[in-house]
């Protein structure tokens, strides 16, 4: 099929937008894996919990400020309110992550990894039932955010037909990437976390509390999952099963990028997002297989992934 | 060209008149499911034949349906429909005037075969469901092995009685199957746009057997009715959160018609994202099950869209609610049930499956004077004709139900608080289904251009 330059650009943007959502999910997963050495099977449910929570938070905040007012100021206030709602949602996930790490995971660090898998799978099932208990069986959605943000002209200004919400996701994703790298490269806490990841014994010897670092990292992972859930839900709906596919794709992303590598997760997420997008354009039946094919190829050529594991750089 | 339109205001005949007119049991009348072979009014007054050989032990029945998640948008409708039918049967005195039904509802979920087998182990006398075509293909052979009647609510895959279970005895399907709803929409596309104006077609369908089946049949049908070329086929997975790539591909091709068999929550996701990408400026969407999201899709998402949807064998305005008892009663009762904004075709899938079985059992009791065996019920179900508020239905010798099909423009109704179909067309089963014994593919092949 002939693809026009405009369609090619839009498909690439679709892929980048999807890639940023994937990165937001996979970054939490890979940070936890890289530092705690725990493959968190409940990560998809934390993402889903973020989506469910966001619907309530969006409703509450938009209920206070109302629909977007006219003019630049009114629009800016609405967008900032949506961003605040996303951050509040992610912050709500912080104590959830803290609780999981301190109460459950900490007890089994010394045991075989199978115990971690069983435990995090149990947490997955518990979270599933918690969601069912709180929100019921049916899917729920927020209608205000997606349609309201799409009324703001962005891509139309340059002659492109592309939803403004997707532009919003890409911009927020870029800021998130920059923020995460800044945190791990430039802040003291970030450096302590990296030091703990590189050599846990040495970090302990110089006075770093690994318990505290582990709790912080797991809470950060939950924060990122919640952030991703809040960003992903406006165009779609929160459903009980929504955590499964992102978890599987996130595994693919971190295997491609290198287990525990934040840089790898970023490159892997964009790679999966864009290639999947182009696969749908050129050969739609290959949509699901494409990410796994890339993963298999990378594993054959570079078994440790594109960027190896967590190390001197994030 | 206008075919048959909705008429909500006509006066209709009442329950007593209906009973008197056609003859039937209290159960049949309660369901508006009067078998053509039912007995005279005397038996009806007794609530069916209730001889001493019929015990008063409740009938244990099982319903396999989706009770949660995105598919729950359909499954809960079917559940509520089945529950209302059971309620009406029990209020009418039960089957044969003596045996009430106890309906056990289980989520179709990820292990539907296990759930079905659990029903059998528990001694269920009849099972209803499933919703999914994949599940139906799994359980239909088991139904035959277990020799316990199953009347499926949906699971409408075309190949079920052509390949999976080609000579069924205990497996029946109430709802119109894939070929019927797809041919309905192919005819609807030609009706609305005109064959000469359809030269390109695209498809966005669920990425599993149902969606693939529907696209294949639509392609075959539309290419018989027009000279259309298929320019894009996308198959997003069930519950996909992101359909932007498929939408962009459609915008790239600008097909005259986009066919979709997306259903439930996926419809809402697709419509919202398509609207945000201005897809409706480039194509007209015709879908078989888009109306299944009637209570889910928000008004702003439907604004400015160009969507025509089928509604399988039931649209709540046809026959007119006031003309066909208990049409109005059913609509009002349904909208009071949890999870039902308006009853959709899947509501009728549940209601009709129970009705098909119940009226067949009543007919068998009437003929035999005692409670029938599974085999006897199966024999009566073959060729069984009955009514529901959706109209007249027949289950043919090939075990496939055949009814009218409905299709119309999907718009949002602020008063209803849900989507409705506007300017509804009705298609007879003879226009949409192959004759019994002829495969769908052979039937479509036989159409002259």
Interface residues (C-beta under 8 A of the other chain):
Chain A: X1 X3 X4 X6 X7 X10 X11 X14 X15 X17 X18 X21 X132 X136 X137 X138 X139 X141 X143 X146 X147 X150 X161 X162 X163 X165 X166 X232 X235 X236 X237 X239 X240 X241 X242 X245 X276 X277 X280 X281 X284 X285 X287 X288
Chain B: X67 X68 X69 X70 X72 X73 X76 X207 X231 X232 X233 X234 X235 X236 X237 X239 X241 X242 X244 X245 X246 X248 X249 X251 X252 X253 X265 X268 X269 X272 X273 X276 X277 X278 X296 X298 X300 X301 X339
